Amino acid sequence: MNFENILSEIEKVDPEVYERLDTRRSTLKRFKDIAGKLSLAAIPMALGSMFNKAYSQTATGAQVVDILNYALTLEYLEAEFYKRAVTSFATIGVPAGAAQMAITTIRDHEVAHVNFLRTAISGAGGTPVTFTAANFDFTAGNGSMAGPFANVFTNYNTFLAVAQTFEDTGVRAYKGRAAELVRTGDVLSAALRIHSVEARHAAHIRLMRKANNFGDVKPWITGNQTGIGAAVQASYNGEENTVQAGVQITGINGLGITAEAASESFDEGLTPAQVLAIVDPFII
Amino acid sequence: MTNKASLEKPTDGLPSVSRRKFLAFAGASSGLVLAGAACRKNNDAGGVDLGSGDTGILNYAYALEQLEAAFYIQVLNSPYSGITAMETAMLRDIRDHEIAHREFFKNALGSNAIPGLEVDFSAVNFSSRDSVLSTAKTFEDLGVSAYNGAGRLLTNPAFLTLAGKIVSVEARHAAYIRDIISNGSFANNEVVDAMGLDVIRTPAQVMAAADPFIKTSINISNLPTS
């Protein structure tokens, strides 16, 4: 076993490996010290535990790929949704001008996110998942094409409701897994930069719904109110939280912060299980 | 109902009941923060030291939230001419969100928190919609880029989650402010690049941009850079 070669290989995918393991020299010395005391058969296990310790708060390459594929699945859902919308403006009833331009802008971003994540996953040595329009049922009918949003591409109100749900869910999905990407450097930065773009989209879609009197919503999420109805409640449950890291935000320091403002001022994450339950009816 | 007067009272002297819970939960890093009395502007060696490690990054966020909160308090105190009822309501919401963020960091940091910063809004014409909203746009986009850039500097996953909970709200603010300046500019190519990624800035870049609005000298030299 050539330990120096292993470190060099790791260094190619993780330039900070020596910071995690102190320095190259002390790493080698430590390894030799350990190796000298161990039988040859035990060396791989000792090596594994040394790296596990260094990466204890950092996702492994496989975990990073898993998280990025999770994000990619959601980006495909959004990208295919808006691609379909852009070719269906007339039947949906999206007004020409600002509204069509906004949906087109969002489409462009979601397609860019798909491409970016595919490249990132391949670059990390993983295999990106692939979806096409045929994999999705935007009526939430699980393939029946007759789910609760059956008129999603013929009714502007329904279309924007589904869009809002996708955007807000996307924001919550990224947030729910950000902590797993701690100390992953560029991977985390990229995920955060996509996350905040999704939040910008969400705010704009919500303004579009408000402007059309489709729902009494603000650019931010108030309590666990959907502004849509019970069909999408799962995407908003938990947003009513007003306690952050043990600190009660409502009325904090006597400054008159209402429970509504307290809930609005922090967006909440969703677990993968919660997100998958939400998007399951949309994926065939 | 929001009590405007109480929102504007100075933010000092709160017993941090919840701080210990927070610190225990988060496994707080130490990091000595010097509440520098002598504030020598533009001198990295002096001024208010944000501190090091995760504490430094949380103080960095606290500094930005102080700036934003102070700005919106002033906006609501002296509304620009022609402000609509909807704009008043939304800007009041934003003010309250920023105050909530500011107070959260203050309580969470406890004795590690930097003192209140002195702001300088002399470049803002608060009676002008254009001046106010363009400043708001600057602050919100800057805040988004700051949190996006700070994430990789944090070592505690719990802090990262908290930063994530705040940054998306700042992005919602940014989108709203941009849209009422020019509808459809919520995520235009000033802030989102061809790969669909939002703006990202280092603490040094952010503090340079914020510098004209902050009188207090801030020392960022102990912040982590990678």
Interface residues (C-beta under 8 A of the other chain):
Chain A: E16 Q57 A98 M101 A102 T105 I106 D108 H109 E110 V111 A112 H113 N115 F116 V171 Y174 K175 A178 A179 E180 L181 V182 R183 T184 G185 D186 L188 S189 A190 L192 R193 I194 H195 S196 V197 E198 A199 R200 H201 A202 A203 H204 L207 K218 P219 W220 Q244 A245 G246 V247 Q248 I249 I252 N253 G254 L255 G256 I257 T258 A261 A262 E264 S265 F266 D267 E268 G269
Chain B: M1 T2 N3 K4 S6 L7 K9 T11 L14 S18 R19 K21 F22 F25 A26 M90 D93 D96 H97 E98 I99 A100 H101 E103 F104 K106 N107 A108 V144 Y147 N148 G149 G151 R152 L154 T155 N156 P157 A158 L160 T161 L162 G164 K165 I166 V167 S168 V169 E170 A171 R172 H173 A174 A175 Y176 D179 N183 G184 F186 A187 N188 V191 V192 A194 M195 G196 L197 D198 V199 I200 S226
